[in-house]
Amino acid sequence: MERVPSLETPERILIVGAHPDDPDAFCGGSVAAWTDAGAEIWYVVVTSGDKGVPDPDTDISTFTETREQEQLNSAEYLGAQGVTFLRYLDGEVFDSLELRERITLEIRRFKPDLIITHDPLTRQYRQHPDHRAVGFATIHSAFPSSHLSTFFPQHAEEGFEPHVTRQLLLFGSDRPDTFIDIGATFERKIEALEMHVSQEAAFHGALRERMRNRAEGFGRDSGQYELAEAYLFVDLG
């Protein structure tokens, strides 16, 4: 059952991912559908994927610049307004007070009415630890941190007041209950992912097939779509 507001409702959406390409892989089709419907979308990417280098002799600073540019290109292609990179070290992210402060600032800056991030409580144990850490930190930032002026009062001094976001979607969940139709935007999702050229080896050459199988599975689970992306809905009201 689809519990998320209709595509016309979420006017401003903030997506928080652990690595470059995470937003595109998990919700690129939804991003294209929402931006087509007029939504404003901003990405926050916590790391720049420095551990995902295919050649250990590659210069890491050059590689992370490449990954960031790939994410900027794909986000723009899908219609997102832009990307904030927090530049934490890949594989070394924890749900820390510092990370919550950084994410809370982005919530107060962008003022979304919908936040999307990783499901940290999934029982899919083959899960990157950064995904869990970013999911927890984002949930804690969405509630209660961004709501209350007593959390990170320095933000008000910088001109960013508390902001209340009442709805959250979690991707990568093992118990999704909300499905977004991506039948019309699946190809754009694949094209956006293919812009992450530095990660071709990680895709193992079967990107389109794997993404289509996943989307078809979610479509069957939805009971109404041919191709879908799946989320767990959280009411923060």
DRENPA-3360 file (N, C-alpha, C; in nm, 2 decimals, always signed):
BEGIN
1 = MERVPSLE = +0.09/-0.12/+0.00/+0.00/+0.00/+0.00/+0.09/+0.12/+0.00 ~ +0.06/+0.22/-0.09/+0.14/+0.34/-0.10/+0.10/+0.44/+0.01 ~ +0.19/+0.47/+0.10/+0.15/+0.56/+0.21/+0.22/+0.70/+0.19 ~ +0.32/+0.71/+0.11/+0.38/+0.83/+0.08/+0.29/+0.93/+0.01 ~ +0.30/+1.06/+0.03/+0.22/+1.16/-0.04/+0.23/+1.14/-0.19 ~ +0.14/+1.19/-0.26/+0.14/+1.18/-0.41/+0.26/+1.26/-0.46 ~ +0.30/+1.24/-0.58/+0.42/+1.30/-0.64/+0.41/+1.45/-0.64 ~ +0.28/+1.50/-0.64/+0.26/+1.65/-0.63/+0.29/+1.71/-0.50;
9 = TPERILIV = +0.28/+1.63/-0.39/+0.29/+1.68/-0.26/+0.43/+1.72/-0.20 ~ +0.53/+1.63/-0.22/+0.66/+1.66/-0.16/+0.73/+1.77/-0.25 ~ +0.72/+1.89/-0.21/+0.78/+2.00/-0.29/+0.93/+2.01/-0.27 ~ +0.98/+1.97/-0.15/+1.12/+1.98/-0.13/+1.17/+1.85/-0.06 ~ +1.26/+1.78/-0.12/+1.31/+1.65/-0.08/+1.46/+1.65/-0.06 ~ +1.50/+1.61/+0.06/+1.64/+1.60/+0.09/+1.68/+1.45/+0.10 ~ +1.78/+1.41/+0.02/+1.82/+1.27/+0.01/+1.96/+1.26/+0.08 ~ +1.98/+1.18/+0.18/+2.11/+1.17/+0.25/+2.17/+1.03/+0.22;
17 = GAHPDDPD = +2.28/+1.02/+0.15/+2.34/+0.90/+0.12/+2.48/+0.89/+0.17 ~ +2.53/+0.77/+0.19/+2.66/+0.75/+0.24/+2.78/+0.77/+0.14 ~ +2.75/+0.73/+0.02/+2.86/+0.74/-0.09/+2.80/+0.80/-0.22 ~ +2.89/+0.85/-0.30/+2.85/+0.89/-0.43/+2.79/+0.76/-0.50 ~ +2.68/+0.78/-0.57/+2.60/+0.68/-0.64/+2.50/+0.61/-0.56 ~ +2.50/+0.62/-0.42/+2.40/+0.56/-0.34/+2.26/+0.62/-0.37 ~ +2.25/+0.76/-0.38/+2.11/+0.81/-0.41/+2.06/+0.76/-0.54 ~ +2.15/+0.75/-0.64/+2.11/+0.71/-0.78/+2.07/+0.57/-0.78;
25 = AFCGGSVA = +2.15/+0.48/-0.71/+2.12/+0.34/-0.71/+1.99/+0.30/-0.64 ~ +1.96/+0.37/-0.53/+1.85/+0.34/-0.45/+1.72/+0.41/-0.49 ~ +1.74/+0.53/-0.54/+1.61/+0.61/-0.57/+1.63/+0.70/-0.69 ~ +1.72/+0.67/-0.78/+1.73/+0.75/-0.90/+1.60/+0.76/-0.99 ~ +1.53/+0.65/-1.00/+1.40/+0.66/-1.07/+1.30/+0.74/-1.00 ~ +1.29/+0.74/-0.87/+1.20/+0.82/-0.80/+1.24/+0.97/-0.81 ~ +1.37/+1.00/-0.80/+1.42/+1.14/-0.82/+1.37/+1.19/-0.95 ~ +1.39/+1.12/-1.06/+1.35/+1.16/-1.19/+1.20/+1.19/-1.20;
33 = AWTDAGAE = +1.12/+1.10/-1.14/+0.98/+1.11/-1.13/+0.93/+1.23/-1.05 ~ +0.99/+1.25/-0.94/+0.96/+1.37/-0.85/+1.00/+1.50/-0.92 ~ +1.12/+1.50/-0.97/+1.16/+1.63/-1.04/+1.07/+1.66/-1.16 ~ +1.03/+1.56/-1.23/+0.94/+1.58/-1.34/+0.81/+1.64/-1.30 ~ +0.77/+1.60/-1.17/+0.64/+1.65/-1.11/+0.66/+1.79/-1.05 ~ +0.79/+1.84/-1.05/+0.81/+1.98/-1.00/+0.88/+1.99/-0.87 ~ +0.91/+1.88/-0.81/+0.98/+1.88/-0.68/+1.12/+1.94/-0.69 ~ +1.16/+2.00/-0.58/+1.30/+2.04/-0.57/+1.37/+1.94/-0.48;
41 = IWYVVVTS = +1.49/+1.89/-0.53/+1.56/+1.78/-0.46/+1.70/+1.82/-0.44 ~ +1.76/+1.79/-0.32/+1.90/+1.82/-0.29/+1.96/+1.69/-0.23 ~ +2.08/+1.66/-0.27/+2.15/+1.54/-0.21/+2.25/+1.59/-0.11 ~ +2.26/+1.51/+0.00/+2.38/+1.52/+0.09/+2.45/+1.39/+0.08 ~ +2.58/+1.39/+0.05/+2.66/+1.27/+0.04/+2.77/+1.28/+0.14 ~ +2.77/+1.18/+0.23/+2.85/+1.19/+0.35/+3.00/+1.16/+0.33 ~ +3.03/+1.07/+0.24/+3.17/+1.04/+0.21/+3.19/+1.07/+0.06 ~ +3.31/+1.07/+0.01/+3.34/+1.08/-0.13/+3.38/+0.95/-0.19;
49 = GDKGVPDP = +3.36/+0.84/-0.12/+3.39/+0.71/-0.17/+3.54/+0.68/-0.20 ~ +3.62/+0.73/-0.11/+3.77/+0.71/-0.13/+3.82/+0.57/-0.12 ~ +3.74/+0.48/-0.06/+3.78/+0.34/-0.05/+3.75/+0.26/-0.17 ~ +3.66/+0.32/-0.26/+3.62/+0.24/-0.38/+3.71/+0.26/-0.50 ~ +3.84/+0.28/-0.47/+3.93/+0.30/-0.58/+3.97/+0.17/-0.65 ~ +3.95/+0.15/-0.78/+3.98/+0.02/-0.84/+4.13/-0.01/-0.85 ~ +4.21/+0.09/-0.85/+4.36/+0.07/-0.87/+4.43/+0.13/-0.74 ~ +4.49/+0.05/-0.66/+4.55/+0.10/-0.54/+4.66/+0.21/-0.56;
57 = DTDISTFT = +4.71/+0.22/-0.69/+4.81/+0.32/-0.72/+4.75/+0.45/-0.76 ~ +4.62/+0.46/-0.76/+4.55/+0.58/-0.80/+4.57/+0.69/-0.69 ~ +4.59/+0.81/-0.73/+4.59/+0.92/-0.64/+4.45/+0.94/-0.58 ~ +4.45/+0.93/-0.45/+4.31/+0.93/-0.38/+4.25/+1.07/-0.39 ~ +4.32/+1.18/-0.38/+4.25/+1.31/-0.39/+4.19/+1.33/-0.53 ~ +4.27/+1.29/-0.63/+4.21/+1.30/-0.77/+4.09/+1.20/-0.79 ~ +4.10/+1.08/-0.73/+3.99/+0.99/-0.74/+3.86/+1.04/-0.67 ~ +3.87/+1.10/-0.55/+3.76/+1.15/-0.49/+3.70/+1.27/-0.56;
65 = ETREQEQL = +3.78/+1.35/-0.62/+3.73/+1.46/-0.70/+3.65/+1.41/-0.82 ~ +3.70/+1.30/-0.88/+3.63/+1.23/-0.99/+3.49/+1.18/-0.94 ~ +3.49/+1.12/-0.83/+3.36/+1.06/-0.78/+3.26/+1.17/-0.75 ~ +3.31/+1.28/-0.69/+3.22/+1.39/-0.66/+3.17/+1.45/-0.79 ~ +3.25/+1.47/-0.89/+3.20/+1.52/-1.02/+3.10/+1.43/-1.08 ~ +3.13/+1.30/-1.07/+3.03/+1.20/-1.13/+2.90/+1.22/-1.06 ~ +2.90/+1.23/-0.93/+2.77/+1.25/-0.85/+2.70/+1.38/-0.89 ~ +2.78/+1.49/-0.91/+2.72/+1.61/-0.95/+2.65/+1.60/-1.09;
73 = NSAEYLGA = +2.72/+1.53/-1.18/+2.67/+1.51/-1.31/+2.54/+1.43/-1.31 ~ +2.54/+1.32/-1.24/+2.42/+1.23/-1.24/+2.31/+1.30/-1.17 ~ +2.33/+1.37/-1.06/+2.23/+1.44/-0.99/+2.16/+1.55/-1.08 ~ +2.24/+1.62/-1.15/+2.19/+1.72/-1.24/+2.11/+1.66/-1.35 ~ +2.16/+1.54/-1.40/+2.09/+1.47/-1.51/+1.95/+1.43/-1.46 ~ +1.94/+1.39/-1.34/+1.81/+1.34/-1.29/+1.72/+1.46/-1.24 ~ +1.77/+1.58/-1.25/+1.69/+1.70/-1.22/+1.71/+1.75/-1.08 ~ +1.80/+1.70/-1.00/+1.82/+1.75/-0.86/+1.89/+1.88/-0.87;
81 = QGVTFLRY = +1.87/+1.97/-0.77/+1.93/+2.10/-0.77/+2.08/+2.10/-0.74 ~ +2.13/+2.01/-0.66/+2.27/+2.01/-0.63/+2.30/+1.90/-0.52 ~ +2.43/+1.91/-0.48/+2.48/+1.81/-0.39/+2.57/+1.88/-0.29 ~ +2.55/+1.84/-0.16/+2.65/+1.88/-0.05/+2.73/+1.76/-0.02 ~ +2.86/+1.77/-0.02/+2.96/+1.67/+0.02/+3.01/+1.70/+0.15 ~ +2.99/+1.60/+0.25/+3.05/+1.62/+0.38/+3.19/+1.58/+0.40 ~ +3.23/+1.49/+0.31/+3.37/+1.45/+0.30/+3.43/+1.37/+0.42 ~ +3.34/+1.29/+0.48/+3.39/+1.20/+0.58/+3.47/+1.08/+0.51;
89 = LDGEVFDS = +3.55/+1.01/+0.58/+3.63/+0.91/+0.52/+3.54/+0.78/+0.50 ~ +3.55/+0.73/+0.38/+3.47/+0.61/+0.34/+3.51/+0.50/+0.43 ~ +3.40/+0.43/+0.48/+3.42/+0.31/+0.57/+3.46/+0.35/+0.71 ~ +3.46/+0.48/+0.75/+3.49/+0.52/+0.88/+3.39/+0.61/+0.94 ~ +3.26/+0.60/+0.90/+3.16/+0.68/+0.94/+3.09/+0.62/+1.06 ~ +3.06/+0.70/+1.16/+2.99/+0.66/+1.28/+2.87/+0.76/+1.31 ~ +2.77/+0.71/+1.38/+2.66/+0.80/+1.41/+2.71/+0.89/+1.53 ~ +2.78/+0.99/+1.49/+2.84/+1.08/+1.59/+2.76/+1.21/+1.61;
97 = LELRERIT = +2.78/+1.28/+1.72/+2.72/+1.41/+1.74/+2.76/+1.51/+1.63 ~ +2.89/+1.50/+1.59/+2.94/+1.59/+1.48/+2.86/+1.56/+1.35 ~ +2.84/+1.43/+1.32/+2.77/+1.41/+1.19/+2.62/+1.45/+1.20 ~ +2.56/+1.43/+1.32/+2.42/+1.48/+1.33/+2.42/+1.63/+1.32 ~ +2.51/+1.70/+1.37/+2.51/+1.84/+1.35/+2.52/+1.88/+1.21 ~ +2.61/+1.82/+1.13/+2.63/+1.85/+0.99/+2.50/+1.82/+0.91 ~ +2.43/+1.71/+0.94/+2.31/+1.68/+0.87/+2.20/+1.77/+0.91 ~ +2.19/+1.80/+1.04/+2.09/+1.89/+1.09/+2.10/+2.02/+1.03;
105 = LEIRRFKP = +2.22/+2.07/+1.01/+2.24/+2.20/+0.94/+2.18/+2.20/+0.80 ~ +2.21/+2.08/+0.73/+2.16/+2.07/+0.59/+2.00/+2.07/+0.59 ~ +1.94/+2.00/+0.69/+1.80/+2.00/+0.70/+1.74/+2.14/+0.72 ~ +1.81/+2.21/+0.81/+1.76/+2.35/+0.84/+1.79/+2.45/+0.72 ~ +1.89/+2.42/+0.65/+1.93/+2.50/+0.53/+1.83/+2.48/+0.42 ~ +1.80/+2.35/+0.38/+1.72/+2.32/+0.27/+1.57/+2.32/+0.30 ~ +1.53/+2.29/+0.43/+1.39/+2.29/+0.47/+1.30/+2.19/+0.39 ~ +1.34/+2.06/+0.39/+1.26/+1.97/+0.32/+1.13/+1.93/+0.39;
113 = DLIITHDP = +1.03/+1.89/+0.31/+0.91/+1.83/+0.37/+0.91/+1.68/+0.36 ~ +1.02/+1.62/+0.30/+1.04/+1.48/+0.29/+1.19/+1.45/+0.30 ~ +1.24/+1.36/+0.38/+1.38/+1.32/+0.39/+1.39/+1.18/+0.36 ~ +1.49/+1.14/+0.28/+1.51/+1.00/+0.23/+1.65/+0.96/+0.27 ~ +1.67/+0.84/+0.33/+1.80/+0.79/+0.36/+1.80/+0.64/+0.37 ~ +1.91/+0.58/+0.42/+1.93/+0.44/+0.43/+1.85/+0.39/+0.55 ~ +1.80/+0.27/+0.54/+1.73/+0.20/+0.66/+1.84/+0.14/+0.74 ~ +1.87/+0.19/+0.86/+1.98/+0.13/+0.94/+1.94/+0.00/+1.01;
121 = LTRQYRQH = +1.81/-0.03/+1.02/+1.77/-0.15/+1.09/+1.74/-0.27/+1.00 ~ +1.78/-0.26/+0.88/+1.75/-0.37/+0.79/+1.83/-0.50/+0.84 ~ +1.77/-0.61/+0.82/+1.83/-0.74/+0.86/+1.91/-0.80/+0.74 ~ +1.93/-0.72/+0.64/+2.02/-0.76/+0.53/+2.16/-0.74/+0.58 ~ +2.22/-0.84/+0.62/+2.35/-0.83/+0.70/+2.47/-0.79/+0.61 ~ +2.46/-0.82/+0.48/+2.56/-0.77/+0.39/+2.53/-0.63/+0.35 ~ +2.56/-0.54/+0.45/+2.53/-0.40/+0.44/+2.66/-0.32/+0.48 ~ +2.69/-0.22/+0.40/+2.80/-0.14/+0.43/+2.78/-0.07/+0.56;
129 = PDHRAVGF = +2.88/-0.07/+0.65/+2.86/+0.00/+0.78/+2.83/+0.15/+0.77 ~ +2.88/+0.21/+0.67/+2.85/+0.35/+0.65/+2.70/+0.38/+0.63 ~ +2.63/+0.28/+0.56/+2.49/+0.29/+0.53/+2.41/+0.30/+0.66 ~ +2.45/+0.20/+0.75/+2.38/+0.20/+0.88/+2.41/+0.33/+0.96 ~ +2.53/+0.37/+0.97/+2.57/+0.49/+1.04/+2.50/+0.62/+0.99 ~ +2.50/+0.63/+0.86/+2.43/+0.75/+0.80/+2.28/+0.74/+0.82 ~ +2.22/+0.62/+0.81/+2.08/+0.61/+0.84/+2.04/+0.65/+0.98 ~ +2.11/+0.60/+1.08/+2.09/+0.64/+1.21/+2.11/+0.79/+1.23;
137 = ATIHSAFP = +2.22/+0.84/+1.18/+2.25/+0.98/+1.21/+2.14/+1.07/+1.14 ~ +2.09/+1.03/+1.02/+1.99/+1.11/+0.96/+1.86/+1.11/+1.03 ~ +1.82/+0.99/+1.08/+1.70/+0.98/+1.15/+1.70/+1.06/+1.28 ~ +1.81/+1.06/+1.35/+1.83/+1.14/+1.47/+1.83/+1.29/+1.44 ~ +1.88/+1.32/+1.32/+1.89/+1.46/+1.28/+1.75/+1.51/+1.25 ~ +1.67/+1.42/+1.17/+1.54/+1.46/+1.14/+1.45/+1.48/+1.26 ~ +1.47/+1.39/+1.36/+1.39/+1.40/+1.48/+1.48/+1.34/+1.60 ~ +1.51/+1.42/+1.70/+1.45/+1.55/+1.73/+1.54/+1.67/+1.69;
145 = SSHLSTFF = +1.66/+1.65/+1.64/+1.76/+1.76/+1.64/+1.71/+1.88/+1.56 ~ +1.66/+1.86/+1.44/+1.63/+1.97/+1.35/+1.51/+2.05/+1.40 ~ +1.43/+1.98/+1.49/+1.30/+2.04/+1.53/+1.33/+2.15/+1.64 ~ +1.43/+2.12/+1.73/+1.44/+2.20/+1.85/+1.56/+2.30/+1.85 ~ +1.53/+2.42/+1.89/+1.64/+2.52/+1.89/+1.75/+2.49/+1.99 ~ +1.72/+2.40/+2.09/+1.82/+2.37/+2.19/+1.93/+2.28/+2.13 ~ +1.90/+2.21/+2.02/+2.00/+2.14/+1.95/+2.08/+2.23/+1.85 ~ +2.21/+2.24/+1.87/+2.30/+2.31/+1.78/+2.25/+2.46/+1.77;
153 = PQHAEEGF = +2.24/+2.53/+1.88/+2.19/+2.67/+1.87/+2.28/+2.76/+1.79 ~ +2.40/+2.72/+1.76/+2.49/+2.80/+1.67/+2.43/+2.82/+1.53 ~ +2.34/+2.73/+1.49/+2.28/+2.74/+1.36/+2.20/+2.86/+1.34 ~ +2.12/+2.90/+1.45/+2.04/+3.02/+1.45/+2.13/+3.14/+1.43 ~ +2.25/+3.14/+1.49/+2.34/+3.25/+1.48/+2.39/+3.27/+1.33 ~ +2.39/+3.15/+1.26/+2.43/+3.15/+1.12/+2.31/+3.18/+1.03 ~ +2.19/+3.20/+1.08/+2.07/+3.23/+1.00/+1.98/+3.11/+0.97 ~ +2.01/+2.99/+1.03/+1.93/+2.87/+1.00/+1.85/+2.83/+1.12;
161 = EPHVTRQL = +1.72/+2.85/+1.11/+1.63/+2.82/+1.22/+1.59/+2.68/+1.22 ~ +1.53/+2.63/+1.34/+1.48/+2.49/+1.34/+1.38/+2.47/+1.23 ~ +1.37/+2.34/+1.19/+1.28/+2.31/+1.08/+1.22/+2.17/+1.11 ~ +1.09/+2.16/+1.09/+1.02/+2.03/+1.12/+0.99/+1.96/+0.99 ~ +1.04/+1.84/+0.97/+1.01/+1.75/+0.86/+0.93/+1.64/+0.92 ~ +0.81/+1.61/+0.86/+0.72/+1.52/+0.92/+0.72/+1.38/+0.86 ~ +0.79/+1.37/+0.75/+0.79/+1.24/+0.68/+0.93/+1.20/+0.63 ~ +0.95/+1.07/+0.65/+1.08/+1.01/+0.62/+1.06/+0.88/+0.53;
169 = LLFGSDRP = +1.14/+0.86/+0.43/+1.15/+0.73/+0.36/+1.28/+0.67/+0.37 ~ +1.29/+0.54/+0.40/+1.41/+0.47/+0.42/+1.43/+0.37/+0.30 ~ +1.54/+0.38/+0.23/+1.57/+0.28/+0.12/+1.66/+0.17/+0.17 ~ +1.66/+0.06/+0.10/+1.74/-0.05/+0.14/+1.68/-0.13/+0.25 ~ +1.55/-0.11/+0.27/+1.48/-0.18/+0.38/+1.45/-0.32/+0.34 ~ +1.44/-0.41/+0.44/+1.40/-0.55/+0.41/+1.25/-0.56/+0.44 ~ +1.18/-0.45/+0.47/+1.03/-0.46/+0.49/+0.97/-0.33/+0.44 ~ +0.99/-0.30/+0.31/+0.93/-0.18/+0.25/+0.78/-0.19/+0.25;
177 = DTFIDIGA = +0.72/-0.07/+0.26/+0.57/-0.06/+0.25/+0.53/+0.05/+0.16 ~ +0.62/+0.12/+0.09/+0.59/+0.23/+0.00/+0.66/+0.21/-0.13 ~ +0.59/+0.22/-0.24/+0.65/+0.19/-0.37/+0.62/+0.30/-0.47 ~ +0.73/+0.34/-0.54/+0.72/+0.45/-0.63/+0.73/+0.39/-0.78 ~ +0.64/+0.43/-0.86/+0.64/+0.38/-1.00/+0.76/+0.45/-1.08 ~ +0.85/+0.36/-1.13/+0.96/+0.42/-1.21/+0.96/+0.36/-1.35 ~ +0.84/+0.32/-1.39/+0.83/+0.26/-1.53/+0.88/+0.36/-1.64 ~ +0.84/+0.49/-1.61/+0.87/+0.59/-1.71/+1.01/+0.65/-1.69;
185 = TFERKIEA = +1.08/+0.62/-1.58/+1.21/+0.69/-1.55/+1.32/+0.59/-1.53 ~ +1.29/+0.46/-1.55/+1.40/+0.36/-1.53/+1.52/+0.38/-1.61 ~ +1.50/+0.41/-1.74/+1.61/+0.43/-1.83/+1.70/+0.55/-1.78 ~ +1.64/+0.65/-1.74/+1.72/+0.77/-1.69/+1.80/+0.73/-1.56 ~ +1.74/+0.64/-1.48/+1.81/+0.59/-1.36/+1.94/+0.52/-1.41 ~ +1.93/+0.43/-1.50/+2.04/+0.36/-1.55/+2.14/+0.45/-1.61 ~ +2.10/+0.55/-1.69/+2.19/+0.64/-1.76/+2.26/+0.73/-1.65 ~ +2.19/+0.76/-1.54/+2.26/+0.84/-1.43/+2.36/+0.75/-1.37;
193 = LEMHVSQE = +2.33/+0.62/-1.34/+2.43/+0.53/-1.28/+2.55/+0.51/-1.37 ~ +2.53/+0.51/-1.50/+2.64/+0.49/-1.59/+2.74/+0.61/-1.59 ~ +2.69/+0.72/-1.54/+2.78/+0.84/-1.53/+2.89/+0.82/-1.42 ~ +2.87/+0.72/-1.34/+2.97/+0.69/-1.23/+3.07/+0.59/-1.29 ~ +3.15/+0.65/-1.39/+3.24/+0.57/-1.47/+3.34/+0.50/-1.38 ~ +3.39/+0.57/-1.28/+3.49/+0.52/-1.19/+3.45/+0.39/-1.12 ~ +3.32/+0.36/-1.12/+3.27/+0.25/-1.04/+3.23/+0.13/-1.14 ~ +3.27/+0.14/-1.26/+3.23/+0.03/-1.35/+3.27/-0.11/-1.30;
201 = AAFHGALR = +3.39/-0.12/-1.24/+3.43/-0.25/-1.19/+3.34/-0.30/-1.08 ~ +3.30/-0.20/-1.00/+3.21/-0.24/-0.89/+3.07/-0.29/-0.94 ~ +3.03/-0.24/-1.05/+2.90/-0.28/-1.11/+2.91/-0.42/-1.17 ~ +3.03/-0.47/-1.19/+3.05/-0.61/-1.24/+2.98/-0.63/-1.37 ~ +2.97/-0.53/-1.45/+2.92/-0.54/-1.59/+2.78/-0.58/-1.61 ~ +2.70/-0.59/-1.50/+2.56/-0.63/-1.52/+2.46/-0.53/-1.46 ~ +2.50/-0.40/-1.47/+2.42/-0.30/-1.40/+2.28/-0.30/-1.44 ~ +2.25/-0.29/-1.57/+2.11/-0.28/-1.62/+2.03/-0.40/-1.57;
209 = ERMRNRAE = +2.09/-0.52/-1.59/+2.02/-0.64/-1.55/+1.98/-0.65/-1.41 ~ +2.08/-0.61/-1.32/+2.06/-0.62/-1.18/+1.96/-0.52/-1.13 ~ +1.97/-0.39/-1.19/+1.87/-0.29/-1.15/+1.73/-0.32/-1.20 ~ +1.72/-0.38/-1.32/+1.59/-0.42/-1.37/+1.53/-0.53/-1.29 ~ +1.61/-0.63/-1.25/+1.56/-0.74/-1.17/+1.50/-0.69/-1.04 ~ +1.58/-0.59/-0.98/+1.54/-0.53/-0.85/+1.41/-0.46/-0.87 ~ +1.40/-0.37/-0.97/+1.28/-0.29/-1.00/+1.16/-0.38/-1.03 ~ +1.18/-0.49/-1.10/+1.07/-0.58/-1.13/+1.02/-0.65/-1.00;
217 = GFGRDSGQ = +1.11/-0.68/-0.91/+1.08/-0.75/-0.79/+0.99/-0.65/-0.70 ~ +1.04/-0.53/-0.69/+0.96/-0.43/-0.62/+0.83/-0.40/-0.68 ~ +0.83/-0.40/-0.82/+0.70/-0.38/-0.89/+0.60/-0.49/-0.85 ~ +0.65/-0.62/-0.84/+0.56/-0.73/-0.80/+0.51/-0.71/-0.66 ~ +0.60/-0.67/-0.57/+0.57/-0.65/-0.43/+0.46/-0.54/-0.42 ~ +0.47/-0.44/-0.50/+0.37/-0.33/-0.50/+0.23/-0.37/-0.53 ~ +0.22/-0.47/-0.62/+0.09/-0.52/-0.66/+0.03/-0.43/-0.77 ~ +0.10/-0.32/-0.82/+0.04/-0.23/-0.91/+0.13/-0.18/-1.02;
225 = YELAEAYL = +0.27/-0.19/-1.00/+0.36/-0.13/-1.09/+0.44/-0.24/-1.16 ~ +0.49/-0.21/-1.28/+0.58/-0.30/-1.35/+0.72/-0.29/-1.29 ~ +0.76/-0.16/-1.28/+0.90/-0.13/-1.22/+0.88/-0.03/-1.11 ~ +0.95/-0.06/-1.00/+0.93/+0.03/-0.88/+1.05/+0.04/-0.80 ~ +1.06/+0.15/-0.72/+1.16/+0.16/-0.61/+1.08/+0.15/-0.48 ~ +1.15/+0.09/-0.38/+1.08/+0.06/-0.25/+1.14/+0.13/-0.13 ~ +1.05/+0.17/-0.04/+1.09/+0.24/+0.08/+1.01/+0.19/+0.20 ~ +1.07/+0.22/+0.32/+0.99/+0.21/+0.44/+0.95/+0.35/+0.48;
233 = FVDLG = +0.82/+0.37/+0.50/+0.77/+0.50/+0.54/+0.78/+0.52/+0.69 ~ +0.82/+0.64/+0.74/+0.83/+0.67/+0.88/+0.76/+0.80/+0.90 ~ +0.66/+0.80/+0.99/+0.58/+0.92/+1.02/+0.65/+0.99/+1.14 ~ +0.70/+1.11/+1.11/+0.77/+1.19/+1.22/+0.68/+1.29/+1.28 ~ +0.55/+1.29/+1.24/+0.46/+1.39/+1.28/+0.44/+1.41/+1.43;
% end
